[in-house]
Amino acid sequence: MDQVLLSANRANFDECVRIAAQYRLGIEVMAFAFPDVLDGDWEDLLHDYKEALRMVRGPITMHGPFLDMAPGSPDKRINEICRARYKHGIHIASELNARCIMFHANFIAAIHNPEYRQGWHARNLVFWHDMAEYAQEHDVTIAIENMWEFDPYIIGDLLREINHPYLRACIDVGHAHLFSIQQDEKLSFEVWLRTMEPYLLHFHMNNNDGKLDVHRGFPDGVLDYNSLLKRVRQLRRPVTMTLEMDHVEDMRASLPYFDLPTSTRELQVVMAGGV
């Protein structure tokens, strides 16, 4: 059986939780990725979410802060801000009983100079090792997610050298296609999988038009998810997969692609909007 989660933002949280509870899916909590929440009444929201998530029988994950984050920055004050934001996110994830929290690597892909890549790698060895130690104290695994990274080795080399059990990988399939695979014929989804597999814990999945990072349902875009999921199921260890889409109707349209503990009739109800 595939382990599938719904991406629950503030606008669709209640509906995602209802569907997840009824069809034994998981939830990825998105609200605490945003600074207005972290600087606002996050404790009240955390209390409400904890109560609501009691209904969910599938896995819980969380997307960590990502806007304007620059982990491993050469500016010490920026690093302090990143550490504080990430530690806050890990604390919240622990309270939610989330199995993992996703953070973007945020490598500046427009800079191809070897000196930048070498410096980024060296600084992030220290940054992510320290974050992994903090995450271990809270029993939450960090999964570093690709965004603009133009090859899988940027993150893969970092994870291999740190080699920490609480620091793993999340492949965002849409990001990998847009910003790496279609830019370099030597790269492929297979190369991303082989590079990341020793550390791979989680996937973010959606479709796009091959031009913009639009989070569409599986039937609506350039990616063939029937083929992609067939390969994912061949991985040596099971992974979790979040339908990272803004609209619940796109998640519904994508559920029939998965091997789920629901009948065909039940999936038709989900697609039709019935809960």
C-alpha positions as CSV (number, residue, x, y, z in Angstrom):
1,M,0.0,0.0,0.0
2,D,1.2,3.5,-0.8
3,Q,1.5,6.0,2.2
4,V,-0.2,9.1,0.9
5,L,-0.6,12.5,2.7
6,L,-2.7,15.5,1.8
7,S,-1.2,19.0,1.9
8,A,-3.3,20.9,4.4
9,N,-3.0,24.6,4.3
10,R,-5.0,27.1,6.4
11,A,-7.7,27.4,3.8
12,N,-8.3,23.7,3.2
13,F,-7.2,22.2,6.6
14,D,-10.6,21.0,7.8
15,E,-11.6,19.4,4.5
16,C,-8.2,17.6,4.2
17,V,-8.5,16.3,7.7
18,R,-12.0,14.9,7.0
19,I,-10.9,13.2,3.8
20,A,-7.7,11.8,5.5
21,A,-9.6,10.5,8.5
22,Q,-12.2,8.8,6.4
23,Y,-9.8,7.2,3.8
24,R,-6.9,6.5,6.1
25,L,-4.5,9.0,4.5
26,G,-2.0,11.3,6.3
27,I,-1.6,15.0,6.6
28,E,1.2,17.4,5.9
29,V,0.7,20.6,7.9
30,M,1.6,23.7,6.0
31,A,0.5,26.6,8.2
32,F,3.6,26.8,10.3
33,A,5.8,27.3,7.3
34,F,4.8,31.0,7.2
35,P,6.2,33.9,9.2
36,D,2.9,35.5,9.9
37,V,1.8,32.4,11.7
38,L,5.1,31.9,13.6
39,D,5.0,35.5,14.7
40,G,1.3,35.4,15.5
41,D,-1.0,33.2,17.6
42,W,0.8,30.0,16.7
43,E,0.2,28.4,20.1
44,D,-3.6,28.7,19.7
45,L,-3.4,27.3,16.2
46,L,-1.2,24.5,17.4
47,H,-3.7,23.5,20.1
48,D,-6.5,23.5,17.5
49,Y,-4.5,21.4,15.0
50,K,-3.5,18.9,17.7
51,E,-7.1,18.3,18.5
52,A,-8.1,18.0,14.9
53,L,-5.3,15.6,13.9
54,R,-6.5,13.1,16.5
55,M,-8.9,12.0,13.8
56,V,-6.1,11.1,11.3
57,R,-4.9,7.5,11.2
58,G,-2.2,8.1,8.6
59,P,1.3,9.7,9.1
60,I,1.7,13.3,10.0
61,T,4.4,15.5,8.6
62,M,5.0,19.2,8.5
63,H,6.5,21.8,6.1
64,G,9.0,24.0,7.9
65,P,9.7,27.7,7.4
66,F,11.2,28.4,3.9
67,L,10.5,32.0,2.9
68,D,13.7,34.0,2.7
69,M,15.6,31.3,4.6
70,A,19.3,31.0,3.7
71,P,20.7,28.1,5.8
72,G,24.5,28.1,5.9
73,S,24.7,31.8,5.0
74,P,28.1,33.4,5.4
75,D,26.3,36.2,7.3
76,K,26.2,35.0,11.0
77,R,23.1,37.1,11.8
78,I,21.1,35.5,8.9
79,N,22.2,32.1,10.2
80,E,20.9,33.0,13.6
81,I,17.5,33.8,12.2
82,C,17.5,30.5,10.2
83,R,18.4,28.5,13.3
84,A,15.7,30.2,15.4
85,R,13.0,29.6,12.7
86,Y,14.0,26.0,12.2
87,K,14.2,25.2,15.9
88,H,10.7,26.8,16.3
89,G,9.4,24.6,13.5
90,I,11.0,21.5,14.9
91,H,9.4,22.2,18.3
92,I,6.0,22.6,16.7
93,A,6.5,19.4,14.7
94,S,7.3,17.5,17.8
95,E,4.1,18.8,19.5
96,L,2.1,17.6,16.5
97,N,3.7,14.2,16.6
98,A,5.0,14.7,13.1
99,R,7.4,12.0,11.9
100,C,9.4,14.5,9.8
101,I,9.7,18.2,8.9
102,M,10.7,19.4,5.5
103,F,13.1,22.3,5.0
104,H,14.3,23.7,1.7
105,A,18.1,23.5,1.0
106,N,17.8,27.0,-0.8
107,F,21.0,26.7,-2.8
108,I,21.2,29.7,-5.1
109,A,21.0,27.9,-8.4
110,A,21.7,31.0,-10.5
111,I,25.3,30.9,-9.1
112,H,27.3,28.2,-10.9
113,N,30.7,29.3,-9.7
114,P,32.6,26.4,-8.1
115,E,33.7,28.7,-5.2
116,Y,30.1,29.3,-4.2
117,R,29.2,25.6,-4.3
118,Q,32.3,24.7,-2.2
119,G,31.6,27.4,0.3
120,W,27.9,26.6,0.5
121,H,28.7,22.9,1.1
122,A,31.3,23.6,3.9
123,R,29.0,26.0,5.7
124,N,25.9,23.7,5.4
125,L,27.8,20.7,6.8
126,V,28.0,22.6,10.1
127,F,24.5,24.1,9.9
128,W,22.6,20.9,9.2
129,H,24.6,18.7,11.5
130,D,23.6,21.1,14.4
131,M,20.0,21.1,13.2
132,A,20.0,17.3,13.0
133,E,21.2,17.0,16.6
134,Y,18.5,19.4,17.8
135,A,15.9,17.4,15.8
136,Q,17.1,14.2,17.4
137,E,16.5,15.7,20.8
138,H,12.8,16.2,19.7
139,D,12.5,12.9,17.9
140,V,11.6,14.6,14.6
141,T,13.5,13.8,11.4
142,I,14.5,16.6,9.1
143,A,14.1,16.0,5.4
144,I,15.9,18.4,3.2
145,E,13.8,19.3,0.1
146,N,15.1,20.3,-3.3
147,M,13.9,23.6,-4.7
148,W,16.1,25.3,-7.4
149,E,19.0,22.8,-7.1
150,F,20.1,21.9,-10.6
151,D,21.5,18.5,-9.7
152,P,20.8,16.0,-6.9
153,Y,24.4,15.9,-5.7
154,I,24.1,19.4,-4.1
155,I,21.9,17.9,-1.4
156,G,23.1,14.2,-1.8
157,D,26.7,15.0,-1.1
158,L,25.7,17.0,2.0
159,L,23.7,14.1,3.4
160,R,26.3,11.6,2.6
161,E,29.0,13.5,4.4
162,I,27.0,14.4,7.5
163,N,25.4,10.9,7.6
164,H,23.1,11.6,10.5
165,P,20.0,9.4,11.1
166,Y,17.8,12.4,11.8
167,L,18.8,14.2,8.5
168,R,17.2,12.7,5.4
169,A,15.9,13.7,2.0
170,C,12.6,14.8,0.4
171,I,12.4,14.8,-3.4
172,D,10.0,17.4,-4.8
173,V,9.2,15.8,-8.1
174,G,8.0,19.0,-9.8
175,H,11.0,21.0,-8.7
176,A,13.4,18.3,-9.9
177,H,11.8,18.3,-13.3
178,L,11.5,22.0,-13.8
179,F,14.9,23.2,-12.4
180,S,17.1,20.2,-13.1
181,I,15.9,17.3,-15.3
182,Q,14.6,19.3,-18.3
183,Q,17.7,21.6,-18.1
184,D,20.3,18.9,-18.4
185,E,19.9,15.8,-20.6
186,K,22.4,13.8,-18.4
187,L,20.0,14.1,-15.5
188,S,16.8,12.1,-15.1
189,F,14.3,11.1,-12.4
190,E,16.3,7.9,-12.2
191,V,19.5,9.8,-11.4
192,W,17.7,11.7,-8.7
193,L,16.4,8.5,-7.2
194,R,19.8,6.7,-7.2
195,T,21.5,9.7,-5.7
196,M,19.0,10.3,-2.9
197,E,17.9,6.7,-2.2
198,P,20.2,6.0,0.8
199,Y,18.6,9.0,2.5
200,L,15.2,9.2,1.0
201,L,12.3,9.5,3.3
202,H,9.6,11.5,1.6
203,F,8.3,12.9,-1.7
204,H,6.3,16.0,-2.6
205,M,4.2,15.3,-5.7
206,N,2.3,17.5,-8.1
207,N,2.2,18.2,-11.8
208,N,3.1,21.3,-13.8
209,D,3.2,22.7,-17.3
210,G,6.9,22.4,-17.7
211,K,7.4,26.1,-17.3
212,L,6.1,27.3,-13.9
213,D,6.1,25.7,-10.5
214,V,2.3,25.4,-10.5
215,H,1.0,22.6,-8.1
216,R,-1.5,20.8,-10.3
217,G,-3.2,17.4,-10.0
218,F,-1.6,14.4,-11.6
219,P,-3.8,14.3,-14.7
220,D,-3.0,18.0,-15.6
221,G,0.6,18.4,-16.7
222,V,3.7,17.1,-18.4
223,L,4.7,14.5,-15.8
224,D,3.6,10.9,-16.2
225,Y,2.8,9.8,-12.7
226,N,1.8,6.3,-13.6
227,S,5.4,5.7,-14.6
228,L,7.0,7.7,-11.8
229,L,5.0,5.9,-9.1
230,K,5.8,2.5,-10.6
231,R,9.5,3.4,-10.1
232,V,9.0,4.8,-6.6
233,R,7.4,1.5,-5.5
234,Q,10.6,-0.3,-6.5
235,L,12.7,1.6,-3.8
236,R,14.3,-0.6,-1.2
237,R,12.6,1.2,1.7
238,P,9.0,2.5,1.8
239,V,8.5,6.2,1.6
240,T,5.7,8.6,2.3
241,M,4.3,10.9,-0.4
242,T,2.5,14.2,0.0
243,L,0.1,15.5,-2.6
244,E,1.5,19.1,-2.4
245,M,-1.4,20.9,-4.2
246,D,-3.3,24.0,-3.3
247,H,-6.7,22.7,-4.2
248,V,-8.5,19.7,-2.7
249,E,-10.1,18.9,-6.1
250,D,-6.6,18.3,-7.5
251,M,-5.7,16.0,-4.6
252,R,-9.0,14.1,-5.2
253,A,-8.2,13.7,-8.9
254,S,-4.8,12.3,-8.0
255,L,-5.8,9.6,-5.5
256,P,-6.8,6.9,-8.0
257,Y,-3.1,6.8,-9.1
258,F,-2.2,5.2,-5.8
259,D,-2.6,1.8,-4.2
260,L,-4.7,2.8,-1.2
261,P,-6.6,0.9,1.5
262,T,-9.9,2.0,-0.1
263,S,-12.1,0.5,-2.7
264,T,-12.7,1.8,-6.2
265,R,-16.1,2.9,-5.2
266,E,-14.8,4.9,-2.2
267,L,-12.2,6.6,-4.4
268,Q,-15.0,7.6,-6.8
269,V,-16.8,9.2,-3.8
270,V,-13.6,11.2,-2.9
271,M,-13.2,12.4,-6.5
272,A,-16.8,13.5,-6.6
273,G,-16.3,15.6,-3.4
274,G,-18.2,13.4,-1.0
275,V,-16.9,12.9,2.5
